[in-house]
Amino acid sequence: MAGISTTPPETPAAPADWPRLGLRPLVLILLLIALLFAFALSLAVGSVNIPLRQIGTILLGGEPARATWTNIVMLFRLPKAITAALAGAALAVAGLQMQTLFRNPLADPFVLGISSGASLGVALVVLGSAGVLGGATFLAGLSIAGNLTVAAAASLGAGLVTLLVMVAARRVHTMTLLILGLIMGYAVSALVSILLYFSIAERIQTYVSWTFGSFGNTSWNELVVLTPVLVVALGIALVSAKPLNALLLGERYARSMGLPVSRVRFWIVVSASVLAGTVTAFCGPIGFLGVAVPHLCRSLFGTSDHRVLVPAVALTGALVALLADLIAHVPGSETTLPLNAITALIGTPVVAWVILRRRNLGASFAG
């Protein structure tokens, strides 16, 4: 048997190979530690800097050196940090699912127009009820039922665009699919523009501000809806890790292994749509996390095994989102930069580096 390799180089590692995965579990632990550190920094750093020791005192229910610090942390920074971590994980995992489902290295909710579909769902609900809401902020005044309605509308819009893209994927080349996704995104944006044209000036301004993206627009009321929805959708993604590995090797192979391909694709679409749609509803359309983070993790971990990639992508996405939010809020200043601009500045070098480093990016998606 000498000289014969028993494990194909492009085949995801089997469960028995986990002891031989080397440093990957250690890298996951280091990612988790970095995520916790970034989370603590997001609570401590801002226009008002708070010592980390005082942050611990506040979270444990103690009295900090300054009473105002408790309100800053508990009412503003903690909800924002939780939102950033959940949103970053959700968008990154949705991007991973889209890249595997479409077998396309450049696929993600933003590029394929899925985020635009979610934006249309939000616009139909919120702009259509402007006379009822009439507030100064885009999602202000909504009850838990209202937040659920917005999240459902965004997920439905994202799901419809995803299904259209899936239908097109059966008929066109991968590069043509990306062009169709962009065209679909522009078409949906045109519908939103028509809605904005007939809306009031204040609502237009708040919608434009919403499109810049922000993790700071959510309060504890929104988190009551956002957290369980994203946790359930992330759970679906984690459970679908093995089916994603099978799809990575081709639908024909997956069917030969007894995988119900249609049912699996349906649940992957549901999970990705809910992840992208819900984040878009509460945080705005945020780009580049979904396309950049999966490639970064593939290079970092040297594997296409989704049992490794799903948790790795979730941790890395949360970490990158927290760092982007820290940069956007310009520590020590009152200035707040558009979040989408920061994620683009972070994402474009990562994608360019991965493409130049790997040259044949599509090799990871070969059946």
N, C-alpha and C positions, 0 to 999 in steps of 0.2 A: 504494500500500500504506500510505500515511500514515494514521495514526489507528487502525490495526488492531493489536490486541495479539496477539502470536504465542504467548504463554505464559499459560495459564489461571492465575488467582491461587491456586487451591487445589491445583494439580498439582505434585507433587514435582519438584524441579529435575532436569533431564537432565544426563548427564555433561558435555556441552559447556557447561553453565552454571556449572561449578565455578569458572572464573576470575572470574565475576561474583558469587560468593558473598560478596564484601566481607570483612568482619572475622571471619567464622566460623572460618577456619583459625587466625587469631590468637587468638581466644577459646579454641579447643581447646588451643593451646600454653600460654596463661595458666592454663587449668584443670590441665594437666599439671604446670606449675611449682608451682601451689598444692597439688596433691596430693603432690608430692615434699616440699614444706615441711611439710605436715601429717604426713606419714610420719616425717620427721625429728623433729618435735615429739613425736610419740607415743613415740619412743625416748628422748627426753631428759627429758620431763616426767612426774612421778608423785610418789609418796610420797617418793622420793629423786630430786632434780633432778641431771641429769648435763649438763655443758656440751656443746654441739654439736660442738666440736672433739674432745672425748674420744670422742664417738659415732663420729666418722670414724676415729679411731685404733683403736677396738675392731673396727669392721667391716672394717678393712684388716689385722687380725691383730696389731696392735701392743699394747703394754702401757700401759693407762691409768694415771692418777695413783693410783687406788685399785683394787686387784685385784677387789673385790666387784662393781665396776661391770660387769665382763665377764660375770659370771653373770646379773646383772639384765637386761642387754641381750640376750644370746644365748639365755638359757633362758626368759625371760618376755616381754620387751617386743617383740622382733623377731617371734616367732611370732604374738603378739597383733596386731601392726600388719599383718602379711601377711594374717592371717585377716580383720581388719576391712576392708581394702581389697578383698579378693576377695569377701567377703560383701556389702559395699555395692554393688559393681558387679553382682553376680549378682542381688540382689533388685531393683535398679533396672531392669535389663534385662528380668527376668521380668515386672515390672509393665508396662513398655512393650509387651512382646509380648502380654500379656493385654488391655491397653486396645485395641490394634489388632485382635486376633483377635475380640474380642467387640464391637468398635466402641462401647465404653463408657468414658467418661472417668473413672469411679470404680472401674474394675476393677483389682484387683491380687491377688497370691497370698493376702494376709491377709484382705481383704474377701470374696473369693469362697470362702473356706473351704479353700483349697488348703494353706495352712500348717497348718491343723487336721488335714487328711488326713495330712500328713507327720508331725505329732506323734503321730497314732495308730500309724503304722508304727513310729516309734521306740519308743513305749510297748509295743507288742506284742513287739518284739525284746528290749528291755532289761528291762522289768518282768517279762516272761515268763521271763527267765533270771536273775532276781534271786538265786536260790540258787547259781548258778554264779559270778556276778560278785561280789555281796556287798560291793562297795567303798564308800568314802565319797563318791566323786564319780560323777556320772551315767554317764560314759563311761570311767571309770577301768579300767585293766587289759585293755582290748581290744587285740588284735593288729591288724595291717594287714587280715587277713581279716575280723576282727570289725568293724573300721571300715567296710570295704566292705559288709558285711552291713547295718549300720545305715544307711549312705547309700542302699543299694538299697531297703531297706524304706521309708525316708522318701520316696524318689522314687516308689516304687510307690503309696504312700498318696496322695501329691500328684497323681499321674497319674490314679488312679481318680476322685478328686473332680473333677479337671479335665474328664474325659470325661463325668461326670454333668452338670456345669454346661453343657458344650457341647451335650448332648442337650436340656437344658432351654432353652438359648438359641434353639433352632429353633422353640420353641412359645410363648414368653412375651415380654412387653415388657421393655425393658432394666432399668427400675426394679424390675419383678417379679423379674428375674434376680438383682439384688443382694440382694433379700430372701431368695430361695431360697438364695443363697450363704451368707448369715448363718445361716439356719436349718440348713443342712447343717453349718456350722461348729459350731453348738451341739449338733447331734446327735452329731457326732464327739467333741466335748468330753465329752458324756455317757458315751460308751463308754470314754473314757480315765478318767473319774471312777470308773466301775465297776471298771476294772483297778486303780486306786489304792486302792479300798476293800478289795480282797483282797490288797494288797501290805503289806510290812512298813513300820514307822514311818520307819526311816532312808531307805528308798527313796522314800517319799512326800515327805519333806523335800527330798531332793536333786532330785526331779522338779519340785517347786514352785519351787526356786531356779533350775532350768534354764529354766522358763517365763518368768522375768524377762528372759532374754536376756543373753548375754555373749560377747565375743570372746576372753576370756582363758582359756577352758577347753581350748584346743587346744595341743598340744605339737607337736614336730617329727614325731612318729609319726602324728598325725592329719593334719598338713599333707601327708604323703606321699600320702594318699588325697584330701584336700580339693582340693589345688591342681590336679592333672591333670583331675579330674572337672569342676571349674568352668571350667577353661580350654577343655576340649573343648566344653562346653555353650555357653560364650560365643562360641566359634568358629562353632558352628551358628547362633547368633543373628546374628553378623556376616554370614555367608554368606546368610542369609535376609532381608537388608535390602531387596533388590529385590522379592522376593515380598511382603514386608510392605507396600511401597509400592503394589503392585497391589491387595492386599486392602483397603487404605485407601480405594480408589476403588470398592469393591464387588466381590462375588464374580462377578457377571455380567460386569463389565468384565475381571476377572482371567481368566475362562474365555475371553473373546473374544480375549485376548492369548496364548492357548495355555498358560496356567499350569495345571499339575495341582493344582487347589485342595485335593483330599483329601489328597494326599501332602504338600503344603506345610503344611496344618493339622496333620497328624500330627507332622511334625518340629518345628513350633513348640510343640506341646503337650509333646513329649519334652524339648525344650530348657528350656522354662519350668518343667516339673515337676522336672527334675534340678537346675536352679538353685535353685528354692525348697526342694525336698526336702532337698538336701544341706546347704544353709546351716542349715535348721531342725534337721537331725540333730546338727550340731556346735555351733551357736550358740544354739539355742532359737528359738521363734517370734518374729520381730522385725517389727513393724508399721510402716506409714507410709512407709518408704523407697520401696516399690514404687509407691505412688500419687502421692507428692509429687514425686519427682525427675524423672520424665518430663515433668510439666507445667512444672516449673521450667525444664527444658531447652528445651521448645517455646517458652516465653516469651523465654528468653535468646537463642536462636538464630533465632527467628522463622521456623521451618520445621517441616513435618511429614515431611520426607524422612528416611527411616530410615538412609540412608547417612551422614547427619550425626548423627542422633539416637542410633544405637546406640553409637558411640564416645563421644559427648558424655554420654549417660546413664551409661555405665560409669564414666567419669572422675568425673562429679559424684557418683554413688552412692558410689564409693570415698572421695571427699573428705568427703562428709557423714557417712559411717560413722566415719571416723577422728576427725572433730570431735566427733561424739556420744560416742565412746569416751573422748576426752580430757575432756569435760565430766563424764561418768559417774564417772570416777575422781578427780574433785575434786583438781586438782594441788596438791601440797604438803600433802595430808591422807591419812589412812589410810581415809577414808570412800569407799565405792563405792556409787553409786546404781544402781537398776535401769535397764538400757540401754533397755528398752521405754518407760519413762517419758520418757527424754531424746529418743528418736526421735519420740514423740508430740508433745512440746513443740516440736520443730523442724518436724515435718510438718504439723501442723494449721494454723499461720499461713500456711505456703506454699500449701496447698490453698485456704484461704479467700481469700488474696490473688489467686491465679490466677482463681478463680471470680468474684470481684468485679471484677477487672480486665478479664476477657474477656467476662463476662456470658453469652454464648452459648457455653458450653464445648464443646458437642457439634458446633460448626462444624468442628472439626479432624477429625471422624470422618465427615463427610458424603461420600457417594459421588457 
